[in-house]
Each structure stands twice: as structure tokens, then as C-alpha cells.
Amino acid sequence: MHKLECASMCAFGQNWHPSETVRLTARILAKQKIHPERTQSEKLLAVREFESHLDKLDNEKRELIQNDIAALHHFYSKHLDYPDNAALVVLFAQVNCNGFSVEDEELSHLGSAIFPDVALMNHSCCPNVIVTYKGTLAEVRAVREIEPGEEIFSSYIDLLYPTEDRNDRLRDSYFFSCDCRECTTKEKDKEKLGVCKLNDPPSAETVKDMIKYGRNVIEEFRRAKHYKSPSELLEICELSLDKMGAVFEDSNVYMLHMMYQAMGICLYVQDWEGALCYGQKIIRPYSKHYPSYSLNVASMWLKLGRLYMALNNRMAGVKALKKAIAIMEVAHGKDHPYISEIKKELEDH
């Protein structure tokens, strides 16, 4: 695999910039040529057996796949043997539906991968397992008691958001709607969409309009990250929080989303006090909105602990880091290197 990318990188130099999806697909093609038989990670399901949902792709998604195919040919044409275009469309569609985003202990993105046997699990917004990563391995651990014969469910998406938003994401990326308990009862939606308790409460229409604004500003920010400066991005966060704050409580998920983005910008520019301020507002609602043993909650406690330590508040730092460890020991396993690293941080301080 290294030889494949090294040759391509040397040929293109600074102009070598295939997307993660293109790189992953190139590696799959190379591996299938070298090892046409099933690999160790395909004991239950082979990559060739992945669902592609080809019949459900709209014109925009098909065009994106054709762009990826063009990039694959451009960057790897001298180093790979390709199947025909139709087979490549299927393969890219399979990768898009079955790929995993690999993240570190703070949920910073590290890359994309496929784990065929792990991809067999169906989705639930009330998952009974969590998938974590150790080097090139994916590990699956139970986060509650699982009865004999009970189906194992992981979550494909970020579970912070209300039912409608979660199912919009599932339909767009995975072509199905979820019928788990949380999606049928919508029992957490009211709390996730918390509205300010005022003497003159906002009308239903005002709340509906602000929810629409919240969704739109999240998408606007996602696009803006590609071309705006940190100060401009922080301004988008602050303005949107000010506007939504007239209607929503701080625990509202659209407020939390923009606070999280603002915290990330503060961390990027090394404004530790600003990052801490946002993190302190986020952690309690996160603990309510996310399922037990959520990696999102663990990573927020971890960030807060490290910020407290950097700002010489050791007592608060130790408390936060211990809360992160308590979740991660269940999700990652007590022997995971991340746990050892955090415990060492505690010893060093």
C-alpha cells in the first residue's frame, strides 16, 4: 500500500491531493489485486458484498462519484489496474455507504477506513455498542447489558440532534429512516430543542423559524470553514448564538453546535480561556442529550481537563480527566493507549 501511494506522491509532488475517499478506494483496488481471496477483516462480509444503494443515488451523488473516478484515474493511472466505469461507480457507492471516520481521543478526524465485518451492524439511535479504534483495528464494545439473541446496534451518526435531523442525515447518507425507540417516541426532542422560559414565551411560529435558521447557519458554517479566516468563523458563531439565544436555551442543540464550533476555533488560535468558557457551557447539556458512555461526552471532559491543567486549575483538571477516563474505559477498554496517556498526564501534573 505504501509503495502505491509513494509512487503517486513522487510523481505529482505538491500537486498530489486526492480526497480520502479516492485514496481509500485506490487502496481497496490494490489490495483486491494482491489478495483476491477474503482478508482477515472479511470473515463475515466481503467488500464486494457491501450494499451500494446504487438505485437510490440522485444525479448530484452520481456526479460526485464520477468526479472521484476522474481523480482516481488522474492520480493513480500509472500504478493501478482499474475495472470498468460501472464497477467503479458501484465501488465508490459502497465505500460511501460503509466507510468509517477514524478519530482520536478528542474526536479529531484522523482518516477514513473500511472494516467489513464491523459494517454488518445495523444502526440505532439507542446503540448497545460503540466502535473505537486502536491503530488499524476497529474494536466493538458493549455499553450496556446485551441479552442472548438480541441484535447488536451501533450508531452511524452524531446523536446530539433531534429526531427529524437525525433521520434527514440517515436518509441522505445511508438511504433509510430509523425506527428505534428514541425515533418513535421522540422523547428527547423537547429537551434538545429547549426554548427560553420567558413571561411572554415565543410563539410556535417563531420557534419553527429559529429552528430553520439554526439548521441553515450550521450548513453555512460548514461551507465557510473552507474559505473564511478563524476570526470570521468566530464572528459567525457569535452572531448566530446571539440571535438564537433570544429564543433558545443554552442547552438547545443548535446553540450547542455553534458553541462547539466556537470552542474549536478558540482552541485553534490558542485562546484557552475562550475555549474553556464554551466548554463549560457545553458539557452538562451534552451529558443529558447523548447516550451513556458517549465518546462525545468523554472527549469534551478530556478537552476541559486539559484546558484546566493548562490554566493551572489542577483540581478541576483532575476531576474532568477522571470523568473522561471513566467513560473511555468502557468505550475503549482499560488497556487502550489513550487511557494510559491520560493517566500519565494526571501523574505528570
BALO-270285 format. One record per residue (C-alpha): residue in one letter; chain; y, z, x. Coordinates in nm, 2 decimals. Example, Ala and Ser with C-alpha at 12.3 -4.5 7.8 and 13.67 -1.06 7.14 Angstrom:
2
+----+----+--------+--------+--------+
! aa ! ch !     yy !     zz !     xx !
+----+----+--------+--------+--------+
!  A !  A !  -0.45 !   0.78 !   1.23 !
!  S !  A !  -0.11 !   0.71 !   1.37 !
+----+----+--------+--------+--------+
***
This chain:
349
+----+----+--------+--------+--------+
! aa ! ch !     yy !     zz !     xx !
+----+----+--------+--------+--------+
!  M !  A !   0.00 !   0.00 !   0.00 !
!  H !  A !   0.24 !   0.09 !   0.28 !
!  K !  A !   0.17 !  -0.25 !   0.45 !
!  L !  A !   0.26 !  -0.43 !   0.13 !
!  E !  A !   0.60 !  -0.27 !   0.09 !
!  C !  A !   0.68 !  -0.25 !   0.46 !
!  A !  A !   0.63 !  -0.63 !   0.50 !
!  S !  A !   0.85 !  -0.70 !   0.20 !
!  M !  A !   1.12 !  -0.45 !   0.31 !
!  C !  A !   1.14 !  -0.60 !   0.65 !
!  A !  A !   1.17 !  -0.95 !   0.51 !
!  F !  A !   1.46 !  -0.85 !   0.28 !
!  G !  A !   1.63 !  -0.58 !   0.47 !
!  Q !  A !   1.92 !  -0.43 !   0.28 !
!  N !  A !   1.87 !  -0.67 !   0.00 !
!  W !  A !   1.53 !  -0.52 !  -0.09 !
!  H !  A !   1.59 !  -0.34 !  -0.42 !
!  P !  A !   1.30 !  -0.39 !  -0.67 !
!  S !  A !   1.30 !  -0.14 !  -0.96 !
!  E !  A !   1.05 !   0.14 !  -0.97 !
!  T !  A !   0.86 !  -0.04 !  -1.24 !
!  V !  A !   0.83 !  -0.36 !  -1.02 !
!  R !  A !   0.72 !  -0.15 !  -0.72 !
!  L !  A !   0.46 !   0.03 !  -0.92 !
!  T !  A !   0.33 !  -0.29 !  -1.08 !
!  A !  A !   0.30 !  -0.45 !  -0.73 !
!  R !  A !   0.10 !  -0.16 !  -0.61 !
!  I !  A !  -0.13 !  -0.18 !  -0.91 !
!  L !  A !  -0.19 !  -0.55 !  -0.84 !
!  A !  A !  -0.26 !  -0.49 !  -0.47 !
!  K !  A !  -0.50 !  -0.20 !  -0.55 !
!  Q !  A !  -0.69 !  -0.40 !  -0.81 !
!  K !  A !  -0.74 !  -0.68 !  -0.55 !
!  I !  A !  -0.86 !  -0.43 !  -0.28 !
!  H !  A !  -1.07 !  -0.22 !  -0.53 !
!  P !  A !  -1.17 !  -0.43 !  -0.82 !
!  E !  A !  -1.41 !  -0.15 !  -0.93 !
!  R !  A !  -1.28 !   0.16 !  -1.11 !
!  T !  A !  -1.10 !   0.42 !  -0.89 !
!  Q !  A !  -1.13 !   0.79 !  -0.90 !
!  S !  A !  -0.84 !   0.82 !  -1.14 !
!  E !  A !  -1.01 !   0.58 !  -1.39 !
!  K !  A !  -1.32 !   0.77 !  -1.47 !
!  L !  A !  -1.24 !   0.78 !  -1.85 !
!  L !  A !  -0.99 !   0.50 !  -1.88 !
!  A !  A !  -0.91 !   0.19 !  -1.66 !
!  V !  A !  -0.57 !   0.05 !  -1.62 !
!  R !  A !  -0.70 !  -0.28 !  -1.77 !
!  E !  A !  -0.78 !  -0.08 !  -2.08 !
!  F !  A !  -0.43 !   0.06 !  -2.13 !
!  E !  A !  -0.26 !  -0.01 !  -2.46 !
!  S !  A !   0.02 !  -0.26 !  -2.42 !
!  H !  A !   0.16 !  -0.28 !  -2.78 !
!  L !  A !   0.24 !  -0.64 !  -2.69 !
!  D !  A !   0.26 !  -0.74 !  -3.06 !
!  K !  A !   0.54 !  -0.48 !  -3.12 !
!  L !  A !   0.77 !  -0.59 !  -2.84 !
!  D !  A !   1.11 !  -0.72 !  -2.96 !
!  N !  A !   1.30 !  -1.00 !  -2.78 !
!  E !  A !   1.50 !  -0.76 !  -2.57 !
!  K !  A !   1.19 !  -0.59 !  -2.43 !
!  R !  A !   1.02 !  -0.92 !  -2.37 !
!  E !  A !   1.33 !  -1.04 !  -2.18 !
!  L !  A !   1.34 !  -0.72 !  -1.97 !
!  I !  A !   0.97 !  -0.78 !  -1.88 !
!  Q !  A !   1.04 !  -1.14 !  -1.78 !
!  N !  A !   1.32 !  -1.01 !  -1.55 !
!  D !  A !   1.08 !  -0.77 !  -1.39 !
!  I !  A !   0.83 !  -1.05 !  -1.34 !
!  A !  A !   1.10 !  -1.26 !  -1.18 !
!  A !  A !   1.18 !  -0.96 !  -0.94 !
!  L !  A !   0.81 !  -0.92 !  -0.86 !
!  H !  A !   0.79 !  -1.28 !  -0.76 !
!  H !  A !   1.11 !  -1.26 !  -0.57 !
!  F !  A !   1.03 !  -0.95 !  -0.36 !
!  Y !  A !   0.66 !  -0.98 !  -0.32 !
!  S !  A !   0.58 !  -1.36 !  -0.34 !
!  K !  A !   0.46 !  -1.38 !   0.02 !
!  H !  A !   0.25 !  -1.07 !   0.01 !
!  L !  A !   0.07 !  -1.07 !  -0.33 !
!  D !  A !  -0.16 !  -1.29 !  -0.54 !
!  Y !  A !  -0.05 !  -1.30 !  -0.90 !
!  P !  A !  -0.23 !  -1.35 !  -1.23 !
!  D !  A !  -0.06 !  -1.59 !  -1.47 !
!  N !  A !   0.26 !  -1.50 !  -1.65 !
!  A !  A !   0.09 !  -1.40 !  -1.97 !
!  A !  A !  -0.13 !  -1.15 !  -1.78 !
!  L !  A !   0.18 !  -1.01 !  -1.60 !
!  V !  A !   0.36 !  -0.96 !  -1.94 !
!  V !  A !   0.06 !  -0.75 !  -2.05 !
!  L !  A !   0.05 !  -0.55 !  -1.73 !
!  F !  A !   0.42 !  -0.47 !  -1.74 !
!  A !  A !   0.39 !  -0.37 !  -2.10 !
!  Q !  A !   0.10 !  -0.14 !  -2.01 !
!  V !  A !   0.29 !   0.02 !  -1.73 !
!  N !  A !   0.60 !   0.07 !  -1.95 !
!  C !  A !   0.39 !   0.25 !  -2.22 !
!  N !  A !   0.16 !   0.45 !  -1.99 !
!  G !  A !   0.37 !   0.53 !  -1.68 !
!  F !  A !   0.47 !   0.89 !  -1.58 !
!  S !  A !   0.80 !   1.01 !  -1.44 !
!  V !  A !   0.73 !   1.23 !  -1.14 !
!  E !  A !   0.98 !   1.51 !  -1.09 !
!  D !  A !   1.03 !   1.80 !  -0.86 !
!  E !  A !   1.06 !   2.17 !  -0.94 !
!  E !  A !   1.42 !   2.13 !  -1.07 !
!  L !  A !   1.31 !   1.82 !  -1.27 !
!  S !  A !   1.50 !   1.58 !  -1.03 !
!  H !  A !   1.34 !   1.24 !  -1.06 !
!  L !  A !   1.11 !   1.15 !  -0.76 !
!  G !  A !   0.95 !   0.83 !  -0.88 !
!  S !  A !   0.71 !   0.67 !  -1.13 !
!  A !  A !   0.33 !   0.66 !  -1.13 !
!  I !  A !   0.03 !   0.60 !  -1.34 !
!  F !  A !  -0.26 !   0.84 !  -1.40 !
!  P !  A !  -0.51 !   0.65 !  -1.62 !
!  D !  A !  -0.73 !   0.94 !  -1.73 !
!  V !  A !  -0.42 !   1.16 !  -1.80 !
!  A !  A !  -0.27 !   0.88 !  -2.00 !
!  L !  A !  -0.56 !   0.92 !  -2.25 !
!  M !  A !  -0.39 !   1.23 !  -2.40 !
!  N !  A !  -0.20 !   1.18 !  -2.73 !
!  H !  A !   0.15 !   1.32 !  -2.79 !
!  S !  A !   0.26 !   1.62 !  -2.98 !
!  C !  A !   0.60 !   1.79 !  -3.01 !
!  C !  A !   0.39 !   2.11 !  -3.01 !
!  P !  A !   0.18 !   2.04 !  -2.69 !
!  N !  A !  -0.10 !   2.26 !  -2.58 !
!  V !  A !  -0.10 !   2.14 !  -2.22 !
!  I !  A !   0.16 !   2.05 !  -1.96 !
!  V !  A !   0.13 !   1.78 !  -1.69 !
!  T !  A !   0.27 !   1.87 !  -1.34 !
!  Y !  A !   0.23 !   1.71 !  -1.00 !
!  K !  A !   0.11 !   1.81 !  -0.66 !
!  G !  A !   0.16 !   1.54 !  -0.41 !
!  T !  A !  -0.01 !   1.22 !  -0.55 !
!  L !  A !  -0.21 !   1.42 !  -0.80 !
!  A !  A !  -0.13 !   1.49 !  -1.17 !
!  E !  A !  -0.26 !   1.83 !  -1.29 !
!  V !  A !  -0.31 !   1.93 !  -1.65 !
!  R !  A !  -0.29 !   2.29 !  -1.76 !
!  A !  A !  -0.32 !   2.47 !  -2.09 !
!  V !  A !  -0.01 !   2.66 !  -2.21 !
!  R !  A !  -0.19 !   2.83 !  -2.50 !
!  E !  A !  -0.54 !   2.90 !  -2.61 !
!  I !  A !  -0.73 !   2.58 !  -2.70 !
!  E !  A !  -1.03 !   2.61 !  -2.93 !
!  P !  A !  -1.36 !   2.42 !  -2.86 !
!  G !  A !  -1.33 !   2.08 !  -3.01 !
!  E !  A !  -0.95 !   2.10 !  -3.05 !
!  E !  A !  -0.77 !   1.79 !  -2.93 !
!  I !  A !  -0.56 !   1.82 !  -2.62 !
!  F !  A !  -0.19 !   1.71 !  -2.66 !
!  S !  A !   0.08 !   1.66 !  -2.40 !
!  S !  A !   0.44 !   1.57 !  -2.47 !
!  Y !  A !   0.57 !   1.22 !  -2.38 !
!  I !  A !   0.94 !   1.31 !  -2.43 !
!  D !  A !   1.21 !   1.57 !  -2.39 !
!  L !  A !   1.15 !   1.81 !  -2.67 !
!  L !  A !   1.50 !   1.95 !  -2.69 !
!  Y !  A !   1.62 !   1.72 !  -2.96 !
!  P !  A !   1.58 !   1.73 !  -3.34 !
!  T !  A !   1.30 !   1.55 !  -3.53 !
!  E !  A !   1.48 !   1.23 !  -3.60 !
!  D !  A !   1.60 !   1.18 !  -3.24 !
!  R !  A !   1.25 !   1.26 !  -3.10 !
!  N !  A !   1.09 !   1.01 !  -3.33 !
!  D !  A !   1.35 !   0.74 !  -3.26 !
!  R !  A !   1.26 !   0.78 !  -2.89 !
!  L !  A !   0.89 !   0.77 !  -2.96 !
!  R !  A !   0.92 !   0.46 !  -3.17 !
!  D !  A !   1.14 !   0.28 !  -2.92 !
!  S !  A !   0.93 !   0.37 !  -2.61 !
!  Y !  A !   0.57 !   0.42 !  -2.75 !
!  F !  A !   0.57 !   0.25 !  -3.09 !
!  F !  A !   0.46 !   0.54 !  -3.31 !
!  S !  A !   0.60 !   0.83 !  -3.50 !
!  C !  A !   0.48 !   1.19 !  -3.46 !
!  D !  A !   0.32 !   1.38 !  -3.74 !
!  C !  A !   0.28 !   1.71 !  -3.56 !
!  R !  A !   0.36 !   2.04 !  -3.73 !
!  E !  A !   0.71 !   2.05 !  -3.59 !
!  C !  A !   0.79 !   1.70 !  -3.71 !
!  T !  A !   0.65 !   1.75 !  -4.06 !
!  T !  A !   0.82 !   2.09 !  -4.11 !
!  K !  A !   1.14 !   2.02 !  -3.91 !
!  E !  A !   1.16 !   2.40 !  -3.88 !
!  K !  A !   1.37 !   2.40 !  -3.57 !
!  D !  A !   1.61 !   2.13 !  -3.67 !
!  K !  A !   1.86 !   2.36 !  -3.84 !
!  E !  A !   1.89 !   2.58 !  -3.53 !
!  K !  A !   1.90 !   2.28 !  -3.30 !
!  L !  A !   2.19 !   2.13 !  -3.50 !
!  G !  A !   2.38 !   2.46 !  -3.52 !
!  V !  A !   2.72 !   2.44 !  -3.69 !
!  C !  A !   3.02 !   2.67 !  -3.62 !
!  K !  A !   3.03 !   2.97 !  -3.86 !
!  L !  A !   3.39 !   2.94 !  -4.00 !
!  N !  A !   3.57 !   3.08 !  -4.30 !
!  D !  A !   3.61 !   2.72 !  -4.40 !
!  P !  A !   3.29 !   2.55 !  -4.29 !
!  P !  A !   3.28 !   2.18 !  -4.21 !
!  S !  A !   3.17 !   1.95 !  -4.48 !
!  A !  A !   2.83 !   1.78 !  -4.47 !
!  E !  A !   3.00 !   1.45 !  -4.41 !
!  T !  A !   3.19 !   1.60 !  -4.11 !
!  V !  A !   2.87 !   1.73 !  -3.96 !
!  K !  A !   2.70 !   1.40 !  -4.02 !
!  D !  A !   2.98 !   1.21 !  -3.84 !
!  M !  A !   2.98 !   1.46 !  -3.55 !
!  I !  A !   2.60 !   1.41 !  -3.51 !
!  K !  A !   2.66 !   1.04 !  -3.49 !
!  Y !  A !   2.94 !   1.10 !  -3.23 !
!  G !  A !   2.70 !   1.32 !  -3.03 !
!  R !  A !   2.43 !   1.06 !  -3.02 !
!  N !  A !   2.69 !   0.79 !  -2.92 !
!  V !  A !   2.85 !   0.99 !  -2.64 !
!  I !  A !   2.51 !   1.06 !  -2.49 !
!  E !  A !   2.44 !   0.69 !  -2.48 !
!  E !  A !   2.80 !   0.62 !  -2.35 !
!  F !  A !   2.75 !   0.87 !  -2.07 !
!  R !  A !   2.41 !   0.73 !  -1.98 !
!  R !  A !   2.57 !   0.39 !  -1.92 !
!  A !  A !   2.88 !   0.53 !  -1.75 !
!  K !  A !   2.66 !   0.70 !  -1.48 !
!  H !  A !   2.61 !   0.36 !  -1.33 !
!  Y !  A !   2.97 !   0.29 !  -1.25 !
!  K !  A !   3.20 !   0.58 !  -1.30 !
!  S !  A !   3.30 !   0.85 !  -1.05 !
!  P !  A !   3.19 !   1.21 !  -1.07 !
!  S !  A !   3.54 !   1.32 !  -1.19 !
!  E !  A !   3.55 !   1.05 !  -1.46 !
!  L !  A !   3.20 !   1.15 !  -1.57 !
!  L !  A !   3.30 !   1.52 !  -1.58 !
!  E !  A !   3.60 !   1.42 !  -1.80 !
!  I !  A !   3.37 !   1.25 !  -2.05 !
!  C !  A !   3.17 !   1.57 !  -2.06 !
!  E !  A !   3.47 !   1.80 !  -2.11 !
!  L !  A !   3.63 !   1.58 !  -2.37 !
!  S !  A !   3.31 !   1.54 !  -2.57 !
!  L !  A !   3.24 !   1.91 !  -2.55 !
!  D !  A !   3.59 !   1.99 !  -2.67 !
!  K !  A !   3.56 !   1.75 !  -2.97 !
!  M !  A !   3.21 !   1.86 !  -3.07 !
!  G !  A !   3.30 !   2.23 !  -3.02 !
!  A !  A !   3.52 !   2.21 !  -3.33 !
!  V !  A !   3.21 !   2.16 !  -3.54 !
!  F !  A !   2.91 !   2.26 !  -3.34 !
!  E !  A !   2.80 !   2.59 !  -3.19 !
!  D !  A !   2.74 !   2.60 !  -2.81 !
!  S !  A !   2.36 !   2.62 !  -2.89 !
!  N !  A !   2.37 !   2.27 !  -3.06 !
!  V !  A !   2.15 !   2.03 !  -2.87 !
!  Y !  A !   2.43 !   1.77 !  -2.84 !
!  M !  A !   2.65 !   2.03 !  -2.68 !
!  L !  A !   2.37 !   2.14 !  -2.46 !
!  H !  A !   2.30 !   1.78 !  -2.35 !
!  M !  A !   2.66 !   1.73 !  -2.23 !
!  M !  A !   2.68 !   2.08 !  -2.07 !
!  Y !  A !   2.36 !   1.99 !  -1.87 !
!  Q !  A !   2.53 !   1.67 !  -1.76 !
!  A !  A !   2.84 !   1.86 !  -1.66 !
!  M !  A !   2.63 !   2.11 !  -1.47 !
!  G !  A !   2.46 !   1.83 !  -1.28 !
!  I !  A !   2.80 !   1.68 !  -1.18 !
!  C !  A !   2.92 !   2.02 !  -1.06 !
!  L !  A !   2.60 !   2.06 !  -0.85 !
!  Y !  A !   2.66 !   1.71 !  -0.71 !
!  V !  A !   3.02 !   1.79 !  -0.60 !
!  Q !  A !   2.91 !   2.14 !  -0.49 !
!  D !  A !   3.12 !   2.33 !  -0.74 !
!  W !  A !   2.88 !   2.62 !  -0.76 !
!  E !  A !   3.09 !   2.83 !  -0.99 !
!  G !  A !   3.14 !   2.55 !  -1.24 !
!  A !  A !   2.76 !   2.47 !  -1.23 !
!  L !  A !   2.68 !   2.84 !  -1.29 !
!  C !  A !   2.92 !   2.86 !  -1.58 !
!  Y !  A !   2.75 !   2.58 !  -1.76 !
!  G !  A !   2.40 !   2.70 !  -1.67 !
!  Q !  A !   2.47 !   3.04 !  -1.82 !
!  K !  A !   2.57 !   2.88 !  -2.15 !
!  I !  A !   2.26 !   2.66 !  -2.15 !
!  I !  A !   1.97 !   2.90 !  -2.06 !
!  R !  A !   1.95 !   3.11 !  -2.38 !
!  P !  A !   1.95 !   2.82 !  -2.63 !
!  Y !  A !   1.70 !   2.63 !  -2.40 !
!  S !  A !   1.47 !   2.93 !  -2.43 !
!  K !  A !   1.48 !   2.91 !  -2.81 !
!  H !  A !   1.47 !   2.53 !  -2.86 !
!  Y !  A !   1.19 !   2.45 !  -2.61 !
!  P !  A !   0.82 !   2.54 !  -2.64 !
!  S !  A !   0.68 !   2.83 !  -2.44 !
!  Y !  A !   0.62 !   2.76 !  -2.07 !
!  S !  A !   0.87 !   2.46 !  -2.08 !
!  L !  A !   0.94 !   2.31 !  -1.74 !
!  N !  A !   1.30 !   2.25 !  -1.87 !
!  V !  A !   1.35 !   2.63 !  -1.91 !
!  A !  A !   1.18 !   2.70 !  -1.58 !
!  S !  A !   1.40 !   2.45 !  -1.39 !
!  M !  A !   1.71 !   2.60 !  -1.55 !
!  W !  A !   1.62 !   2.95 !  -1.44 !
!  L !  A !   1.54 !   2.81 !  -1.10 !
!  K !  A !   1.88 !   2.64 !  -1.07 !
!  L !  A !   2.06 !   2.96 !  -1.19 !
!  G !  A !   1.87 !   3.17 !  -0.95 !
!  R !  A !   1.96 !   2.95 !  -0.65 !
!  L !  A !   2.32 !   2.94 !  -0.77 !
!  Y !  A !   2.34 !   3.32 !  -0.80 !
!  M !  A !   2.19 !   3.35 !  -0.45 !
!  A !  A !   2.44 !   3.10 !  -0.31 !
!  L !  A !   2.72 !   3.30 !  -0.47 !
!  N !  A !   2.59 !   3.63 !  -0.32 !
!  N !  A !   2.48 !   3.78 !  -0.66 !
!  R !  A !   2.13 !   3.88 !  -0.53 !
!  M !  A !   2.03 !   4.10 !  -0.83 !
!  A !  A !   2.09 !   3.82 !  -1.08 !
!  G !  A !   1.94 !   3.57 !  -0.85 !
!  V !  A !   1.61 !   3.76 !  -0.81 !
!  K !  A !   1.59 !   3.81 !  -1.19 !
!  A !  A !   1.64 !   3.44 !  -1.26 !
!  L !  A !   1.40 !   3.32 !  -0.99 !
!  K !  A !   1.13 !   3.56 !  -1.12 !
!  K !  A !   1.17 !   3.42 !  -1.47 !
!  A !  A !   1.12 !   3.07 !  -1.32 !
!  I !  A !   0.81 !   3.18 !  -1.14 !
!  A !  A !   0.66 !   3.34 !  -1.45 !
!  I !  A !   0.67 !   3.00 !  -1.63 !
!  M !  A !   0.58 !   2.79 !  -1.33 !
!  E !  A !   0.27 !   3.00 !  -1.25 !
!  V !  A !   0.13 !   2.89 !  -1.59 !
!  A !  A !   0.26 !   2.53 !  -1.58 !
!  H !  A !   0.20 !   2.45 !  -1.21 !
!  G !  A !  -0.07 !   2.71 !  -1.12 !
!  K !  A !  -0.02 !   3.01 !  -0.89 !
!  D !  A !  -0.12 !   2.82 !  -0.58 !
!  H !  A !   0.13 !   2.54 !  -0.62 !
!  P !  A !   0.36 !   2.48 !  -0.31 !
!  Y !  A !   0.67 !   2.51 !  -0.54 !
!  I !  A !   0.57 !   2.87 !  -0.62 !
!  S !  A !   0.52 !   2.95 !  -0.25 !
!  E !  A !   0.86 !   2.80 !  -0.17 !
!  I !  A !   1.04 !   3.00 !  -0.43 !
!  K !  A !   0.87 !   3.33 !  -0.33 !
!  K !  A !   0.98 !   3.26 !   0.03 !
!  E !  A !   1.34 !   3.22 !  -0.10 !
!  L !  A !   1.31 !   3.56 !  -0.25 !
!  E !  A !   1.18 !   3.71 !   0.07 !
!  D !  A !   1.45 !   3.55 !   0.28 !
!  H !  A !   1.72 !   3.69 !   0.07 !
+----+----+--------+--------+--------+
***
